[in-house]
């Protein structure tokens, strides 16, 4: 594949984006032909190379050993309509508080085709998606969502939060409804048929094939795009059209994938929005979790009101952070953030289990680099304004756990604290630091 061929293919994808942007009602009749060898080869090259294998048992390197022939065969199947996605291999990962989250590991060809589909669809829907949608989108991330929440609560008349949780969203999306939404923009029957095949591909769980009559394939490359399309029509567009401009007082919504909160000025409007949300999701056969959905006061007057009412000030968790009412050195209100207790426990457990599993498998110097990467990754996400204490606490825990499992390699405890500190001086672990400075205060408010 030459650079010229790839550039030509990317230009064609850009033309899709231009059409979608120029005309929000434009219907795309012919898209499947973009799933050619050039695009799929680029998709293959962009895949992570060390991921777990699917039910085919083929990894990235093995598939690439005969890449051109494999892709030619794959494209031929796509053109003939004979391609059928393999079921995903289901695994379970810790979610927190002893709960687990199901995850599907796709076969290598599934990943390649899913990636191609997601790129084609992304060039359409990135022009449609709302500004307040941050999850799994190009040039958007969780930290931007967190900053918007902090700035809005700090600077705008936000006094109440509508906290909502869609019960089992990824497992309960109705395929027919999702396909109806997709067909608003996409009329290519071949592409629609292919998307439907992925929705119904099912998964292997404990050697049994489980068919999927609803839901999006969790863990797949295509799933975030499908989820964003569904929620764009069910939530985002509806909120923008029917709620945003028909509410007394200030209102704002921030969504990251299936997690969202509404920032509202008055309690009455917050309650109305919550009732409207329940009705809206029921219409599309989804349910808000009764124990995780509520309206509560939060904002610049929350600490004062809580004190008068002899209660603790409200907090809320969003995207792994507990948000609480804090104040600056001058006494002005500001939103504080810290790693949520639930997420901290999960991360601590993951680190402990990894150190336990690795301690006798390889030499310390060989896994020390991975430990550094894990710490850097933790700081990169949780190293936000106001959260230094939590990430420092995680660093201290990492050192303690590392020493603990180094001493478990044999019955003789060889790593004293003195030796541990000497080792850290020679081979230092990355120290905690704030990576995302979106510190904001509300000026002039006591």
GIDAJO-V587475 format. One record per run of one state. SS is the DSSP state (a for helix, b for strand, c for the rest). FROM is the first residue (numbers start at 1). TO is the last residue. Records with the same first field share a line. If there is no record, write none. Layout:
SS->FROM-TO ; FROM-TO
This chain:
c->1-2 ; 23-27 ; 29-31 ; 35-36 ; 47-59 ; 65-66 ; 81-87 ; 97-98 ; 106-107 ; 126-132 ; 134-141 ; 156-159 ; 167-168 ; 173-173 ; 183-185 ; 187-188 ; 200-202 ; 206-207 ; 211-213 ; 215-222 ; 244-250 ; 257-258 ; 265-266 ; 284-287 ; 289-293 ; 298-301 ; 309-315 ; 319-320 ; 328-332 ; 340-340 ; 359-363 ; 383-383 ; 385-387 ; 408-416 ; 427-435 ; 437-446
a->3-22 ; 32-34 ; 37-46 ; 60-64 ; 67-80 ; 108-125 ; 142-155 ; 169-172 ; 175-182 ; 189-199 ; 223-243 ; 267-283 ; 302-308 ; 341-358 ; 364-382 ; 388-407 ; 417-426
b->28-28 ; 88-96 ; 99-105 ; 133-133 ; 160-166 ; 174-174 ; 186-186 ; 203-205 ; 208-210 ; 214-214 ; 251-256 ; 259-264 ; 288-288 ; 294-297 ; 316-318 ; 321-327 ; 333-339 ; 384-384 ; 436-436
